[in-house]
């Protein structure tokens, strides 16, 4: 077993991973920027190393500095959290080459699933359903228009690299395709597009789609286990804001097919550790297609932990350490996660600032993974996620009731926050009924 772990991240996810590391009796090492020096994750670690200025490129994204911090503190392994370097295959290789343990999948798996077109083609070969779309990158508008007409409008246009829905757009005709292609091209450039032109993927757009993902865990002996699904359809600008498990939009038959497909997806790349197979579900046809695979821990992993009783970070560490064991999973109950952002609850624009009041709800069935406390400042340098408010109940109705109480009891004063939006959502008839799709938030606005 490992004796120490460095967490190459910040905020709530760093704090959450460090909590498990210390709970396992391991030495917990944090790294931080100048802007984050006073945050709880830094003070709660056994050791902490300053990486540099606030700018991510000079701190959290600096591979050499992170690895040097591990060497300087004697940390034996590196956990990347999510975002930043978590899905960077070159960083994973650098960690291994430095003689350290990488708490994540093999770098080759990260690389193979990091490009959406390659991932789509690989999944199709593995027997995982995929949407009609381009099998090769589309690099100019004329080629995109030809592909769109062949696939059939409407189409989803997105950058082949990167994740999280950034740069995605729907095109319903040639005119709107031009705008969507330009938007996706800008995103492709940010994710390292080559001089040969942007790498763009087109897929048939599913009307009234649900975004449902399956949590998988690849064990050290090669077994891939599905731990259940999460519904992530409550989104603004293609970015998740509320997630729940199980999905209220799946029949038992569809759920079984999705779990089996996710296992095949993991086996296709010899996956190890925690990963997520994301899918789009046609709510009317009760069918699904592969969207992408995230080769890391997800922001919304707590809802899976609440319904399974598992600590996913603990299992990531055990698998990375080479521990061989079996795992039987029987999800029960219902869990919902609300991402609490420092943002305007109407337009969802970031609203950083000093936190004057921070009072977290507590009680049975309530879990809060937070990155801040009173007196801290939410700076404009990073994602404005402040905390994740999670609730659990034996039934979805009980979880919804607990969610209303917890949202009302969560007090944040200083920066703008989206708790009023969460309260509004919990009273919206479509969400309450469970019959909603990815267009819900835009209809609320």
C-alpha positions in Angstrom: 0.0 0.0 0.0 1.1 3.6 -0.6 2.2 5.7 2.3 1.6 9.2 0.9 -0.4 10.9 -1.8 0.0 14.4 -3.4 -3.3 15.9 -4.7 -2.6 18.0 -7.8 -5.7 20.1 -7.6 -7.5 22.7 -5.6 -10.7 23.7 -3.9 -13.4 21.3 -3.0 -12.0 18.3 -4.9 -8.6 18.7 -3.4 -10.2 18.9 0.1 -12.4 15.9 -0.6 -9.5 13.7 -1.9 -7.3 14.7 1.0 -10.0 13.7 3.4 -10.0 10.1 2.1 -6.2 10.0 1.9 -5.9 10.9 5.6 -8.8 8.6 6.5 -6.8 5.7 5.0 -3.8 6.6 7.3 -1.7 8.0 4.4 0.2 11.3 4.5 -1.7 13.9 2.5 0.2 16.5 0.5 -1.4 19.6 -1.1 -0.1 22.0 -3.8 -1.5 25.4 -4.2 -1.2 28.8 -5.9 -0.6 32.1 -4.2 -4.3 32.9 -4.6 -5.3 29.7 -2.8 -2.9 29.9 0.2 -5.7 30.4 2.8 -8.2 27.9 1.5 -9.2 24.9 3.8 -7.6 22.2 1.6 -4.1 23.8 2.2 -4.4 24.0 5.9 -5.9 20.5 6.3 -3.1 18.8 4.4 -0.1 17.3 6.3 2.2 19.2 4.0 1.6 21.9 1.4 3.8 23.3 -1.4 3.4 26.6 -3.1 3.5 26.1 -6.9 3.5 29.7 -8.1 1.2 32.6 -9.0 -2.6 32.4 -9.5 -2.4 31.8 -13.2 -3.0 28.0 -13.8 -0.2 27.8 -16.4 2.2 29.0 -13.7 0.8 26.7 -10.9 -1.6 23.9 -11.3 -0.9 23.2 -14.9 2.9 23.3 -14.5 3.8 19.6 -14.8 7.5 20.1 -13.7 6.5 22.0 -10.6 3.9 19.4 -9.5 6.3 16.5 -9.9 9.1 18.5 -8.1 6.6 19.1 -5.2 6.1 15.3 -5.0 9.8 14.7 -4.9 10.5 17.5 -2.3 7.8 16.2 0.0 8.5 12.5 -0.5 5.0 11.9 -1.8 4.8 8.4 -3.4 1.7 9.0 -5.6 -0.2 11.7 -7.4 -4.0 12.1 -7.5 -5.1 14.6 -10.2 -8.7 15.2 -9.1 -10.7 16.5 -12.1 -9.9 19.3 -14.5 -6.4 20.8 -14.8 -4.0 17.9 -15.6 -6.4 15.0 -14.8 -6.9 13.9 -18.4 -3.5 14.9 -19.7 -1.8 11.7 -20.9 1.6 13.4 -21.1 1.4 14.4 -17.4 0.4 10.9 -16.5 3.4 9.5 -18.3 5.7 12.1 -16.7 4.4 11.0 -13.3 5.2 7.3 -14.1 8.5 8.2 -15.6 9.4 10.0 -12.4 9.0 6.7 -10.5 5.7 7.8 -8.9 2.3 6.1 -8.8 -0.3 7.7 -11.0 -3.8 7.4 -9.5 -5.7 7.1 -12.7 -6.0 5.0 -15.8 -3.1 4.1 -18.0 -1.9 7.1 -20.1 -2.7 5.1 -23.3 -6.4 4.9 -22.2 -6.5 8.6 -21.5 -5.0 9.3 -24.9 -7.4 7.0 -26.8 -10.5 8.4 -25.2 -9.3 12.1 -25.2 -10.2 12.6 -28.9 -13.9 12.4 -29.4 -13.7 11.1 -32.9 -11.2 8.4 -32.0 -13.3 7.5 -29.0 -16.5 7.3 -31.0 -14.9 5.0 -33.6 -13.4 2.8 -30.9 -16.7 2.5 -29.1 -18.5 1.6 -32.3 -16.0 -1.2 -32.9 -16.6 -2.4 -29.3 -20.3 -2.7 -29.9 -21.3 0.4 -28.0 -24.1 2.4 -29.7 -23.0 5.7 -31.3 -24.9 8.4 -33.1 -24.6 8.9 -36.9 -21.6 11.2 -37.4 -18.2 11.9 -38.9 -15.6 9.2 -38.5 -12.8 11.6 -39.5 -12.1 15.2 -38.3 -13.8 17.9 -40.3 -11.5 20.9 -40.8 -13.4 23.4 -42.9 -16.9 24.7 -43.3 -17.6 23.3 -46.8 -16.7 19.8 -45.6 -18.8 20.3 -42.5 -21.8 21.3 -44.7 -21.4 18.2 -46.8 -21.2 16.0 -43.8 -24.2 17.7 -42.1 -26.4 17.1 -45.2 -25.3 13.4 -45.3 -26.0 12.9 -41.6 -29.2 14.9 -41.7 -30.0 18.1 -39.8 -30.1 18.9 -37.0 -26.5 18.1 -36.0 -24.4 18.7 -32.9 -21.1 20.4 -33.8 -18.2 20.1 -31.3 -14.4 20.2 -31.0 -12.8 16.7 -31.2 -10.7 17.4 -28.1 -11.5 18.7 -24.7 -14.5 17.9 -22.5 -17.3 19.4 -20.5 -19.4 20.5 -23.4 -17.4 23.7 -24.1 -17.7 25.0 -27.6 -20.7 22.7 -28.6 -23.5 24.0 -30.7 -26.6 22.8 -32.5 -27.0 23.5 -36.3 -30.4 23.1 -37.9 -29.5 24.3 -41.4 -26.5 25.5 -43.4 -26.8 29.1 -42.0 -26.6 28.0 -38.3 -23.9 25.5 -39.2 -21.5 28.4 -40.0 -22.0 29.9 -36.5 -21.7 26.5 -34.7 -18.6 25.6 -36.7 -16.9 28.9 -35.8 -17.7 28.4 -32.1 -16.4 24.8 -32.1 -13.3 25.9 -34.1 -12.4 28.4 -31.4 -12.8 25.7 -28.7 -10.6 23.3 -30.9 -7.9 26.0 -31.0 -7.8 26.2 -27.2 -7.4 22.4 -27.0 -4.4 22.4 -29.3 -5.7 22.3 -32.8 -3.0 21.9 -35.5 -2.1 24.3 -38.2 -4.0 22.0 -40.7 -7.2 23.4 -39.3 -9.6 22.7 -36.4 -10.6 19.1 -35.7 -14.4 19.2 -35.6 -16.9 16.4 -35.0 -20.5 16.3 -36.3 -23.1 14.0 -34.9 -26.9 13.7 -35.3 -28.6 15.9 -32.7 -31.1 14.1 -30.5 -34.2 16.2 -29.7 -35.4 16.0 -26.1 -32.3 14.2 -25.0 -31.3 13.2 -21.5 -27.6 13.2 -20.5 -27.0 10.0 -18.5 -23.6 8.7 -17.6 -22.4 5.4 -16.1 -19.8 5.2 -13.4 -17.3 2.4 -14.0 -14.4 1.1 -11.9 -11.6 -0.9 -13.5 -10.1 -3.2 -11.0 -6.4 -4.2 -10.8 -7.2 -7.8 -12.1 -8.7 -6.4 -15.3 -12.4 -6.6 -14.3 -14.5 -3.6 -15.1 -17.6 -3.0 -12.9 -20.5 -0.7 -13.5 -21.5 1.2 -10.3 -24.8 2.6 -11.6 -25.8 5.7 -13.6 -26.2 9.4 -13.0 -28.6 11.7 -14.7 -26.8 15.0 -15.6 -29.5 16.6 -17.8 -29.9 19.8 -15.7 -27.4 22.0 -17.6 -26.7 25.6 -18.5 -24.5 26.2 -21.6 -23.9 22.4 -21.8 -22.4 22.5 -18.3 -23.9 20.3 -15.6 -25.3 22.0 -12.5 -27.5 19.3 -10.9 -27.1 15.5 -11.0 -29.0 12.6 -9.6 -28.8 8.8 -9.2 -30.6 6.7 -10.3 -31.9 8.5 -13.4 -35.7 8.9 -13.3 -35.9 8.7 -17.1 -34.7 5.1 -17.7 -36.7 1.9 -17.8 -35.0 -1.1 -16.1 -34.3 -2.7 -19.5 -32.6 0.5 -20.8 -30.6 0.8 -17.6 -29.3 -2.8 -18.0 -28.3 -2.1 -21.6 -26.4 1.0 -20.7 -24.5 -0.6 -17.8 -23.5 -3.5 -20.0 -22.3 -1.1 -22.8 -20.3 0.9 -20.3 -18.5 -2.2 -19.1 -17.7 -3.0 -22.8 -16.4 0.5 -23.2 -14.0 0.1 -20.2 -12.9 -3.3 -21.4 -12.1 -1.9 -24.9 -9.3 0.3 -23.4 -8.3 -2.0 -20.5 -9.5 0.7 -18.1 -8.2 0.9 -14.5 -9.6 3.1 -11.8 -12.7 5.3 -11.8 -14.1 6.5 -15.1 -17.3 7.6 -16.6 -19.0 6.6 -19.8 -21.3 9.5 -20.9 -24.3 8.9 -23.1 -27.2 10.7 -24.6 -30.6 9.1 -24.1 -33.5 9.6 -26.5 -36.3 10.1 -24.0 -39.0 9.2 -26.5 -37.4 6.2 -28.1 -35.9 4.9 -24.8 -32.6 4.3 -26.6 -29.1 5.7 -26.1 -25.8 6.5 -27.9 -22.2 7.0 -26.6 -21.2 10.6 -26.0 -17.7 10.5 -24.5 -15.6 8.9 -21.8 -14.1 10.9 -18.9 -10.9 9.2 -17.7 -11.0 10.6 -14.2 -13.1 11.2 -11.2 -16.2 13.2 -12.0 -17.4 16.3 -10.1 -20.7 14.5 -9.4 -19.2 11.3 -8.0 -20.7 11.9 -4.5 -24.2 10.8 -5.7 -22.8 7.4 -6.7 -21.1 7.2 -3.4 -24.3 7.9 -1.6 -26.3 5.2 -3.3 -23.6 2.5 -3.3 -21.9 3.3 0.1 -18.5 3.2 -1.7 -15.7 5.7 -1.4 -14.5 6.1 -5.0 -11.3 7.8 -4.1 -10.4 5.0 -1.8 -10.9 2.5 -4.6 -8.9 4.7 -7.0 -6.0 4.5 -4.5 -6.4 0.8 -3.9 -6.5 0.0 -7.6 -3.5 2.2 -8.3 -1.6 0.4 -5.5 -2.2 -2.9 -7.3 -4.5 -4.3 -4.7 -6.5 -7.2 -6.1 -10.1 -7.7 -4.7 -13.6 -8.3 -5.9 -16.5 -5.8 -5.8 -20.2 -6.4 -5.6 -22.4 -3.4 -6.0 -26.1 -3.0 -5.0 -27.2 0.6 -5.3 -30.2 1.6 -3.1 -32.1 4.8 -2.5 -31.8 8.1 -4.3 -29.2 10.9 -4.3 -29.1 14.4 -5.8 -26.2 16.8 -6.1 -26.5 20.6 -6.4 -23.4 22.4 -7.6 -23.2 25.7 -5.6 -21.5 28.3 -7.8 -20.4 31.8 -7.1 -22.5 33.0 -10.0 -25.6 35.0 -10.9 -28.6 32.7 -10.4 -30.4 34.1 -13.5 -27.7 34.6 -16.1 -25.1 32.2 -14.6 -22.3 34.7 -14.9 -19.4 34.4 -12.4 -19.6 36.6 -9.3 -16.5 36.2 -7.3 -15.9 38.0 -4.0 -15.1 37.6 -0.3 -17.3 35.2 1.7 -18.8 37.0 4.7 -21.2 34.3 5.8 -20.8 30.6 5.1 -23.3 28.3 6.9 -23.6 24.7 5.6 -26.7 22.6 6.2 -26.3 19.4 8.1 -28.4 16.4 9.3 -29.5 13.0 8.1 -29.0 12.4 4.4 -27.1 15.7 3.8 -23.5 15.9 2.6 -21.6 19.0 1.7 -18.2 18.9 -0.2 -17.0 22.5 0.1 -13.8 24.3 -0.9 -14.4 27.4 1.1 -15.5 28.8 4.4 -16.3 32.2 5.9 -13.4 34.7 5.4 -12.1 33.0 2.2 -12.3 34.8 -1.2 -13.6 33.3 -4.4 -11.2 34.7 -7.0 -11.7 35.1 -10.7 -8.8 32.9 -11.6 -10.6 29.5 -11.4 -13.9 27.8 -11.9 -16.5 29.4 -9.5 -17.6 26.1 -8.0 -17.7 26.7 -4.2 -19.4 23.5 -2.9 -21.5 20.5 -3.8 -24.6 20.1 -1.7 -25.7 16.4 -1.8 -28.8 14.9 -0.4 -29.9 11.2 0.0 -33.3 9.6 0.6 -34.8 6.1 0.5 -37.0 7.4 -2.4 -36.7 10.3 -4.9 -39.5 12.1 -3.1 -37.6 11.9 0.2 -34.4 13.2 -1.5 -36.3 16.1 -3.1 -37.8 17.1 0.2 -34.4 16.9 1.9 -33.0 19.0 -1.0 -35.5 21.8 -0.4 -34.7 21.9 3.3 -30.9 21.8 2.7 -31.0 24.5 0.0 -33.0 26.8 2.2 -30.6 26.2 5.1 -27.4 26.9 3.1 -26.4 30.5 3.8 -23.7 32.2 1.6 -23.2 35.9 1.8 -20.7 38.0 -0.1 -20.2 36.5 -3.6 -23.2 36.0 -5.8 -24.5 32.4 -5.7 -26.9 30.1 -7.5 -28.8 28.7 -4.4 -31.9 30.6 -5.5 -31.8 28.8 -8.8 -31.5 25.4 -7.0 -34.6 26.4 -4.9 -36.5 27.3 -8.1 -35.5 24.0 -9.8 -36.8 22.0 -6.8 -40.2 23.5 -7.3 -40.3 23.2 -11.1 -43.0 20.6 -12.1 -40.8 19.1 -14.9 -37.9 18.4 -12.5 -40.2 17.2 -9.7 -41.9 14.8 -12.0 -38.5 13.5 -13.3 -39.7 14.0 -16.9 -37.1 16.5 -18.0 -34.3 16.8 -20.6 -31.2 18.9 -21.3 -33.3 21.8 -22.4 -35.0 22.3 -19.0 -32.8 25.2 -17.7 -33.2 27.2 -21.0 -36.9 26.8 -20.7 -36.8 28.1 -17.2 -35.1 31.2 -18.4 
